[in-house]
Amino acid sequence: MLWKRTGKLVNLNADQVYAKAKTLDGSPNTDGTWLEYAIKAAMQLGGFETKDMKIKFLQNDGTKKTVESLKYLLHKYDFVHAGFVIDTGWYQAS
């Protein structure tokens, strides 16, 4: 995210992103977090203040409406972050 402003690529440590997300999600004593908080954590660690940013989260329900919504978000905002649930279905190609 910092590259957007400075042109410098900075890799964020996933453990740091998770730890920051846990401070934001309101459940510091439970395992796991939500994509929303992971994105906010990564943005903050990458040098963006998120409190004044317009952030939109889109849940993929596999419908055409989701595709159209994603196209709109790509058009409206400078960048889009995506998260994926990885399970055993990813091990097969069709």
OpenMM code with the backbone's topology and positions (N, CA, C; nanometers):
from openmm import Vec3, app, unit

residues = "MET LEU TRP LYS ARG THR GLY LYS LEU VAL ASN LEU ASN ALA ASP GLN VAL TYR ALA LYS ALA LYS THR LEU ASP GLY SER PRO ASN THR ASP GLY THR TRP LEU GLU TYR ALA ILE LYS ALA ALA MET GLN LEU GLY GLY PHE GLU THR LYS ASP MET LYS ILE LYS PHE LEU GLN ASN ASP GLY THR LYS LYS THR VAL GLU SER LEU LYS TYR LEU LEU HIS LYS TYR ASP PHE VAL HIS ALA GLY PHE VAL ILE ASP THR GLY TRP TYR GLN ALA SER".split()
positions = [
    Vec3(0.0804, -0.1182, 0.0000),
    Vec3(0.0000, 0.0000, 0.0000),
    Vec3(0.0851, 0.1252, 0.0000),
    Vec3(0.1988, 0.1169, 0.0651),
    Vec3(0.2886, 0.2309, 0.0677),
    Vec3(0.3399, 0.2629, -0.0724),
    Vec3(0.3500, 0.1615, -0.1578),
    Vec3(0.3978, 0.1827, -0.2942),
    Vec3(0.3095, 0.2806, -0.3693),
    Vec3(0.1824, 0.2875, -0.3345),
    Vec3(0.0892, 0.3773, -0.4023),
    Vec3(0.1335, 0.5220, -0.3865),
    Vec3(0.1920, 0.5532, -0.2699),
    Vec3(0.2346, 0.6911, -0.2445),
    Vec3(0.3814, 0.7147, -0.2719),
    Vec3(0.4656, 0.6129, -0.2484),
    Vec3(0.6095, 0.6358, -0.2533),
    Vec3(0.6811, 0.5624, -0.3663),
    Vec3(0.6156, 0.4616, -0.4240),
    Vec3(0.6816, 0.3805, -0.5251),
    Vec3(0.7702, 0.2724, -0.4659),
    Vec3(0.7740, 0.2625, -0.3321),
    Vec3(0.8559, 0.1614, -0.2653),
    Vec3(0.7684, 0.0449, -0.2223),
    Vec3(0.8115, -0.0752, -0.2535),
    Vec3(0.7391, -0.1957, -0.2147),
    Vec3(0.7863, -0.2401, -0.0766),
    Vec3(0.6925, -0.2534, 0.0155),
    Vec3(0.7239, -0.2982, 0.1509),
    Vec3(0.6426, -0.4234, 0.1788),
    Vec3(0.7104, -0.5323, 0.2105),
    Vec3(0.6412, -0.6554, 0.2476),
    Vec3(0.6078, -0.6509, 0.3954),
    Vec3(0.4836, -0.6788, 0.4266),
    Vec3(0.4404, -0.6810, 0.5655),
    Vec3(0.4480, -0.8236, 0.6188),
    Vec3(0.4878, -0.8354, 0.7424),
    Vec3(0.4951, -0.9642, 0.8084),
    Vec3(0.3540, -1.0074, 0.8474),
    Vec3(0.3139, -1.1272, 0.8075),
    Vec3(0.1783, -1.1755, 0.8340),
    Vec3(0.1484, -1.1839, 0.9826),
    Vec3(0.2485, -1.2190, 1.0634),
    Vec3(0.2269, -1.2259, 1.2083),
    Vec3(0.1973, -1.0874, 1.2657),
    Vec3(0.2653, -0.9853, 1.2127),
    Vec3(0.2401, -0.8485, 1.2578),
    Vec3(0.1005, -0.8023, 1.2164),
    Vec3(0.0602, -0.8366, 1.0947),
    Vec3(-0.0733, -0.7999, 1.0472),
    Vec3(-0.1787, -0.8661, 1.1351),
    Vec3(-0.1604, -0.9955, 1.1652),
    Vec3(-0.2560, -1.0676, 1.2487),
    Vec3(-0.2619, -1.0062, 1.3892),
    Vec3(-0.1466, -0.9780, 1.4472),
    Vec3(-0.1432, -0.9204, 1.5823),
    Vec3(-0.2149, -0.7855, 1.5852),
    Vec3(-0.1927, -0.7040, 1.4838),
    Vec3(-0.2605, -0.5742, 1.4764),
    Vec3(-0.4104, -0.5937, 1.4566),
    Vec3(-0.4489, -0.6890, 1.3717),
    Vec3(-0.5911, -0.7162, 1.3479),
    Vec3(-0.6603, -0.7575, 1.4768),
    Vec3(-0.5902, -0.8350, 1.5591),
    Vec3(-0.6487, -0.8783, 1.6861),
    Vec3(-0.6711, -0.7604, 1.7803),
    Vec3(-0.5938, -0.6532, 1.7673),
    Vec3(-0.6179, -0.5347, 1.8505),
    Vec3(-0.7384, -0.4563, 1.8000),
    Vec3(-0.7767, -0.4786, 1.6753),
    Vec3(-0.8874, -0.4041, 1.6145),
    Vec3(-1.0205, -0.4778, 1.6187),
    Vec3(-1.0176, -0.6110, 1.6241),
    Vec3(-1.1423, -0.6873, 1.6055),
    Vec3(-1.2286, -0.7022, 1.7294),
    Vec3(-1.1793, -0.6572, 1.8450),
    Vec3(-1.2602, -0.6626, 1.9659),
    Vec3(-1.2638, -0.7982, 2.0345),
    Vec3(-1.1897, -0.8945, 1.9827),
    Vec3(-1.1860, -1.0292, 2.0432),
    Vec3(-1.0410, -1.0739, 2.0600),
    Vec3(-0.9659, -1.0048, 2.1442),
    Vec3(-0.8227, -1.0351, 2.1537),
    Vec3(-0.7891, -1.1713, 2.2122),
    Vec3(-0.8840, -1.2342, 2.2791),
    Vec3(-0.8557, -1.3630, 2.3441),
    Vec3(-0.9100, -1.4833, 2.2690),
    Vec3(-0.9584, -1.4627, 2.1478),
    Vec3(-1.0068, -1.5739, 2.0665),
    Vec3(-0.9201, -1.5881, 1.9423),
    Vec3(-0.9134, -1.7102, 1.8914),
    Vec3(-0.8350, -1.7341, 1.7699),
    Vec3(-0.9094, -1.6812, 1.6483),
    Vec3(-0.8340, -1.6402, 1.5474),
    Vec3(-0.8916, -1.5964, 1.4213),
    Vec3(-0.9339, -1.4506, 1.4235),
    Vec3(-0.9608, -1.3985, 1.3050),
    Vec3(-1.0079, -1.2614, 1.2907),
    Vec3(-1.0871, -1.2527, 1.1613),
    Vec3(-1.1404, -1.1389, 1.1322),
    Vec3(-1.2183, -1.1171, 1.0109),
    Vec3(-1.1322, -1.0482, 0.9069),
    Vec3(-1.1629, -1.0702, 0.7796),
    Vec3(-1.0888, -1.0075, 0.6701),
    Vec3(-1.0882, -0.8555, 0.6845),
    Vec3(-1.2004, -0.7996, 0.7248),
    Vec3(-1.2105, -0.6535, 0.7420),
    Vec3(-1.0987, -0.6005, 0.8319),
    Vec3(-1.0749, -0.6684, 0.9436),
    Vec3(-0.9739, -0.6214, 1.0378),
    Vec3(-0.8327, -0.6491, 0.9880),
    Vec3(-0.8145, -0.7583, 0.9165),
    Vec3(-0.6833, -0.7863, 0.8580),
    Vec3(-0.6473, -0.6798, 0.7548),
    Vec3(-0.7442, -0.6386, 0.6752),
    Vec3(-0.7190, -0.5341, 0.5755),
    Vec3(-0.6869, -0.4017, 0.6438),
    Vec3(-0.7670, -0.3651, 0.7434),
    Vec3(-0.7403, -0.2402, 0.8152),
    Vec3(-0.6028, -0.2437, 0.8812),
    Vec3(-0.5668, -0.3584, 0.9393),
    Vec3(-0.4361, -0.3720, 1.0033),
    Vec3(-0.3240, -0.3555, 0.9010),
    Vec3(-0.3370, -0.4212, 0.7862),
    Vec3(-0.2340, -0.4110, 0.6820),
    Vec3(-0.2223, -0.2675, 0.6318),
    Vec3(-0.3353, -0.2011, 0.6173),
    Vec3(-0.3317, -0.0626, 0.5708),
    Vec3(-0.2628, 0.0269, 0.6727),
    Vec3(-0.2938, 0.0084, 0.8005),
    Vec3(-0.2301, 0.0899, 0.9035),
    Vec3(-0.0809, 0.0617, 0.9117),
    Vec3(-0.0429, -0.0654, 0.9068),
    Vec3(0.0995, -0.1002, 0.9105),
    Vec3(0.1724, -0.0522, 0.7860),
    Vec3(0.0988, -0.0378, 0.6759),
    Vec3(0.1575, 0.0110, 0.5516),
    Vec3(0.1613, 0.1619, 0.5413),
    Vec3(0.1179, 0.2317, 0.6454),
    Vec3(0.1296, 0.3766, 0.6469),
    Vec3(0.0035, 0.4528, 0.6130),
    Vec3(-0.1104, 0.3853, 0.6056),
    Vec3(-0.2361, 0.4532, 0.5761),
    Vec3(-0.3176, 0.4660, 0.7035),
    Vec3(-0.3712, 0.5837, 0.7278),
    Vec3(-0.4645, 0.6027, 0.8383),
    Vec3(-0.6021, 0.5675, 0.7865),
    Vec3(-0.6680, 0.4712, 0.8483),
    Vec3(-0.7937, 0.4185, 0.7931),
    Vec3(-0.9181, 0.4886, 0.8450),
    Vec3(-0.9092, 0.5688, 0.9495),
    Vec3(-1.0322, 0.6237, 1.0076),
    Vec3(-1.1050, 0.7175, 0.9111),
    Vec3(-1.0345, 0.7859, 0.8231),
    Vec3(-1.0989, 0.8760, 0.7276),
    Vec3(-1.1091, 0.8172, 0.5871),
    Vec3(-1.0659, 0.6925, 0.5714),
    Vec3(-1.0711, 0.6297, 0.4393),
    Vec3(-1.2076, 0.5683, 0.4139),
    Vec3(-1.2496, 0.5737, 0.2901),
    Vec3(-1.3711, 0.5040, 0.2503),
    Vec3(-1.3338, 0.3588, 0.2232),
    Vec3(-1.3869, 0.2696, 0.3035),
    Vec3(-1.3565, 0.1278, 0.2901),
    Vec3(-1.4871, 0.0530, 0.2695),
    Vec3(-1.4906, -0.0293, 0.1695),
    Vec3(-1.6101, -0.1081, 0.1385),
    Vec3(-1.5704, -0.2542, 0.1373),
    Vec3(-1.6490, -0.3380, 0.2048),
    Vec3(-1.6241, -0.4812, 0.2074),
    Vec3(-1.7345, -0.5509, 0.1311),
    Vec3(-1.6960, -0.6445, 0.0490),
    Vec3(-1.7893, -0.7150, -0.0381),
    Vec3(-1.7763, -0.8635, -0.0114),
    Vec3(-1.8862, -0.9263, 0.0230),
    Vec3(-1.8885, -1.0706, 0.0441),
    Vec3(-1.9244, -1.1376, -0.0879),
    Vec3(-1.8416, -1.2293, -0.1339),
    Vec3(-1.8669, -1.2983, -0.2600),
    Vec3(-1.9701, -1.4080, -0.2390),
    Vec3(-2.0874, -1.3885, -0.2952),
    Vec3(-2.1899, -1.4922, -0.2853),
    Vec3(-2.2046, -1.5699, -0.4161),
    Vec3(-2.1127, -1.5462, -0.5110),
    Vec3(-2.1117, -1.6227, -0.6358),
    Vec3(-2.2147, -1.5785, -0.7377),
    Vec3(-2.2785, -1.4656, -0.7149),
    Vec3(-2.3814, -1.4198, -0.8084),
    Vec3(-2.3265, -1.3139, -0.9020),
    Vec3(-2.4045, -1.2868, -1.0064),
    Vec3(-2.3656, -1.1818, -1.1015),
    Vec3(-2.3588, -1.0463, -1.0318),
    Vec3(-2.4441, -1.0255, -0.9317),
    Vec3(-2.4421, -0.9003, -0.8567),
    Vec3(-2.3056, -0.8782, -0.7916),
    Vec3(-2.2448, -0.9843, -0.7400),
    Vec3(-2.1119, -0.9733, -0.6804),
    Vec3(-2.0099, -0.9283, -0.7840),
    Vec3(-2.0150, -0.9853, -0.9022),
    Vec3(-1.9221, -0.9482, -1.0097),
    Vec3(-1.9396, -0.8016, -1.0462),
    Vec3(-2.0634, -0.7573, -1.0606),
    Vec3(-2.0896, -0.6182, -1.0953),
    Vec3(-2.0446, -0.5245, -0.9837),
    Vec3(-2.0652, -0.5652, -0.8592),
    Vec3(-2.0214, -0.4844, -0.7458),
    Vec3(-1.8697, -0.4714, -0.7443),
    Vec3(-1.7985, -0.5793, -0.7725),
    Vec3(-1.6534, -0.5752, -0.7766),
    Vec3(-1.6066, -0.4825, -0.8880),
    Vec3(-1.6680, -0.4887, -1.0045),
    Vec3(-1.6320, -0.3979, -1.1139),
    Vec3(-1.6490, -0.2530, -1.0709),
    Vec3(-1.7594, -0.2242, -1.0012),
    Vec3(-1.7849, -0.0889, -0.9543),
    Vec3(-1.6769, -0.0440, -0.8555),
    Vec3(-1.6420, -0.1311, -0.7594),
    Vec3(-1.5404, -0.0957, -0.6612),
    Vec3(-1.4050, -0.0714, -0.7266),
    Vec3(-1.3700, -0.1525, -0.8253),
    Vec3(-1.2441, -0.1327, -0.8977),
    Vec3(-1.2430, 0.0008, -0.9699),
    Vec3(-1.3579, 0.0414, -1.0209),
    Vec3(-1.3683, 0.1694, -1.0917),
    Vec3(-1.3621, 0.2874, -0.9942),
    Vec3(-1.4297, 0.2748, -0.8802),
    Vec3(-1.4445, 0.3868, -0.7866),
    Vec3(-1.3203, 0.4118, -0.7011),
    Vec3(-1.2531, 0.3044, -0.6576),
    Vec3(-1.1420, 0.3187, -0.5653),
    Vec3(-1.0094, 0.2920, -0.6346),
    Vec3(-0.9011, 0.3388, -0.5718),
    Vec3(-0.7682, 0.3230, -0.6299),
    Vec3(-0.7174, 0.1802, -0.6242),
    Vec3(-0.7571, 0.1055, -0.5253),
    Vec3(-0.7127, -0.0328, -0.5149),
    Vec3(-0.8173, -0.1147, -0.4416),
    Vec3(-0.8126, -0.2435, -0.4623),
    Vec3(-0.9041, -0.3364, -0.3972),
    Vec3(-0.8210, -0.4484, -0.3360),
    Vec3(-0.8478, -0.4799, -0.2101),
    Vec3(-0.7828, -0.5925, -0.1433),
    Vec3(-0.8796, -0.7093, -0.1451),
    Vec3(-0.8286, -0.8271, -0.1638),
    Vec3(-0.9148, -0.9454, -0.1682),
    Vec3(-0.8597, -1.0524, -0.0749),
    Vec3(-0.9510, -1.1272, -0.0179),
    Vec3(-0.9141, -1.2405, 0.0656),
    Vec3(-0.9865, -1.3633, 0.0155),
    Vec3(-0.9271, -1.4776, 0.0354),
    Vec3(-0.9838, -1.6018, -0.0152),
    Vec3(-0.9838, -1.7069, 0.0942),
    Vec3(-1.0878, -1.7856, 0.0982),
    Vec3(-1.0897, -1.9019, 0.1862),
    Vec3(-1.0246, -2.0151, 0.1079),
    Vec3(-0.9143, -2.0633, 0.1590),
    Vec3(-0.8409, -2.1703, 0.0923),
    Vec3(-0.8768, -2.3024, 0.1610),
    Vec3(-0.9287, -2.3959, 0.0823),
    Vec3(-0.9594, -2.5279, 0.1370),
    Vec3(-0.9117, -2.6339, 0.0380),
    Vec3(-0.9486, -2.7587, 0.0604),
    Vec3(-0.8978, -2.8669, -0.0247),
    Vec3(-0.9464, -2.8561, -0.1688),
    Vec3(-1.0526, -2.7816, -0.1930),
    Vec3(-1.0996, -2.7616, -0.3298),
    Vec3(-0.9970, -2.6902, -0.4186),
    Vec3(-0.9040, -2.6186, -0.3576),
    Vec3(-0.8005, -2.5483, -0.4334),
    Vec3(-0.6958, -2.6452, -0.4888),
    Vec3(-0.6955, -2.7680, -0.4403),
    Vec3(-0.5962, -2.8645, -0.4841),
    Vec3(-0.6318, -2.9298, -0.6175),
    Vec3(-0.7504, -2.9042, -0.6693),
    Vec3(-0.7947, -2.9681, -0.7915),
    Vec3(-0.8184, -2.8629, -0.8999),
    Vec3(-0.7834, -2.8983, -1.0214),
    Vec3(-0.8090, -2.8108, -1.1357),
    Vec3(-0.9175, -2.8723, -1.2207),
    Vec3(-0.9973, -2.7886, -1.2795),
    Vec3(-1.1022, -2.8429, -1.3664),
    Vec3(-1.0867, -2.7902, -1.5081),
] * unit.nanometer
topology = app.Topology()
chain = topology.addChain("A")
for resn in residues:
    res = topology.addResidue(resn, chain)
    for name in ("N", "CA", "C"):
        topology.addAtom(name, app.Element.getBySymbol(name[0]), res)
